[in-house]
Amino acid sequence: MPSSKKNKKKPDWRKAAQKAMREATERELKLRHGKIDPSFNYRWEHVTAVVTLANKLAALTGADAEIVEAAAWLHDIRKETKDKHPQEGAKFARKFLPQTDFPPEKIEPVARAIEDHMGLWRDEPLKELESQVLWDADKLSKIGLTAAFHWTGSALAGTKSQELEQIILRARSADWQQKTVASMHTGPARRAAKKRYKSFNKLWDKLEAELNGEDLK
């Protein structure tokens, strides 16, 4: 008779990944702000935005949806390791996903996509479609109105007070965004990135114009 241990059903990978990522964001909040319930959880908002974009890009490009979504949920799971977080995140995925019902044959492609997502722009394009999709989704969330509100929310959630002028200055200094737009791999992401970049700059132009009272002319 098979043991109950062998018959035990593994947890749903999606729910498990979401739970693991939520816990990781709370650890990050504790390190950064000294508490797990600030007014804005930037990492969680970023990751959920990346998941949404990755799923849509997978549908538009024919990338493997399970690989892309799992990589999106876990790509920043080890963000506390900073520049090493892609490699450490890949290691986490290799250990974590086998404990769930995620297809075993797709675990290594997930880990590779996580390893490949580093960098705000690329000198050479990535070769694997799933890696391309995760990279594009991750970077799309860092430009456009999404980025503007994520940055603002993160700034206001911090322990130091932030003046609006400082937030605008940070946005204006994001000169890497043009390189990010040019580095997009997939057609849908390239088109969206151009629109987002334009919207991002237009937002700060309009905000500064209002703050300076230029609309009174």
N, C-alpha and C positions, 0 to 999 in steps of 0.2 A: 504493500500500500504506500503510495507517495506521501511524503511528509507534508504537514501543513505549511512548512517553510517554503517548500518548492512550489506550492499552489498559491502562495501569497501574491496578490496582484500588485504590480509596481504602480507608483503614483503617476497621475497624468503629468506629462512633461511640461505642458504649458503652465498649468497651475503651480507646479513646483518651481519653474523658472521665475515666474512672477513673484512668488513668495521670497525666493532667494535674492532677487534683485531689490525688492522692497526693503528687506533686512539690510542689504548692503548700503542702500541710500541712507538708512537710519544710522548706520555706523559712521558714514561719511559726515552726516549732519552733526553727530556727537563730536567728532574730531574738529570740524570746522567752526561750529557755533556753540558747542558745549551743551546742546539739547537736541532732542530728536523731533521736536514739533515747532520749528520756526514758521513764520508766515508763508514761506514758499520753499518747496522741496525741488530745487533745480534739477538734481540728477534724475529723479523720478519723472519729471515732466519731459526732460530730454529723452530718456530711454523710451517712454511711451510714444513720443513723437516719432522716434526712429523706427519703432515697431510698425506704426501705421504706414509710414513712408516705404519701409522695406517691403511690407506686404503688397502695397499697391504697385511698386516697381517690379516685384516678382511676377505679378499677374500680367504686367505690360511687356515684360521681357522674356518670359518663359523660364526664369530661374526657378530652382526647386524651392517651393514655398516653405516647407518644413525647415530646411537648412537655413534659409534666410531669416525666418522668424525666430528660431532658436538662437542664432547668432546675434540678432538684434536685441533680444532680451538680456543676453549675457555679455555683450561686448564691453560694458563698463563695470562688470561685477567686481573687478579688482582695481578700481580707480585709485585706491589709496597707494598703490605702488607706482603711481605717476607714469613716467615714460616707459616703464616695464609692463604697464597694465594690459597691453595686447597679448604679450607672451604669457603673463600670469593668468589672464582671463581664459586663454586657450587651455592652459593646464587645468584650470577649474572645470571647464566644459568637459574635458576628457574624463575627469573623475566623477563629475556630477550627473551627466546625462545617462550613463549606464545604470544609475540607480532609479531611473524613471522608465517609462514605456517608450522613450524616443527610439526610433529605428537605429540599431547598432551600426549599420553600414553608413549612416549619414553623420555620425559623430565626428569623424576626422575632418570632413569638409566644413562642418561648423567651426571646429577649432582653427582651421586654416583661415576662414573668413574673419574670425576675431583677430587672429595674428596680423592680418593684412590691413586692418582699418586705421592704423596710425597715420597721422599727418594731416595738415590742413590743405595741402596741395600735393601733387605728385609730379615728378619729372618724367617718370615712365608709368604707363597705365598698368593696372593689374590684369592678369590673364584669365582668371577663373570668373565666370559670370556671377556666382553667388558672392564672391569677394567684392566684385565691382558694385553689385547692388547694395551690399551693406555699407561700403565706403560712401557711395552716393547718398544713401539715406541719412547716414550720420552727418555728412557735411551739409546737406540741404537744411537740416535742422539748425545749423549754425549761421544761416544767412536768412534774410527776409524778415518779415514781421514776427515770425516765431522766435528768431534770435533776439529781436528787440525786446519782446516781452519776457523771455527767459532771463536775459541779462538784467533787465530792470527788476524783475521779481527777486532774483538772486542778490542783487545789490541791496535791496530794501530789507531782505531777510537777515542780512549780516548784523554783527554786533556793533560795527562802526556806522555812524550816521553818514548818509550819502546825499550830497547836493545834486540836484538835477543837472547842473552844469558838468559835474564829474561823470555822470552817466552818459551824457551827450559826448563828452570828450573821449570816453572809452569807445563809443560807437564810431566816432570819426577816425579813431586811430586804427580801426580794423582794416588796414590796407591789404591784408592777405586775402580778402574775400574775392578780389578779381582773379587771383591765382586759383582759388577754390572753384570758381565758376568754370574756368578754363580746363580744370582737371577732371570734370565729370565724365564718367565712362559711357553711360547709357543715354540714348536720345531723349527720353522723357525727362531725365534728371537735368540734362543740359538746358532744355527749354525752360524748365521750372526754375533752375538756378538763375538764369538771366532775368526772369521776371522778378524773382525774390530780391536779387541784388538791387534792381531798380527801385522796388518798393521800400527796401531798407533805407536807402539814401534819401528817398523822397519823404519818408516819415520824419527823419531828423531835420531835413530842410524846412518842412512845414512847422515842426515844433519850434525850431529856433526863430522862424519868422513870427510866430505867435508871441513867443516870449519877448521878442524885440518890438512888438507892437506894429509890425510892418503891415498888418491887415487893416490898420487904421488910416492908411494913406488913401 
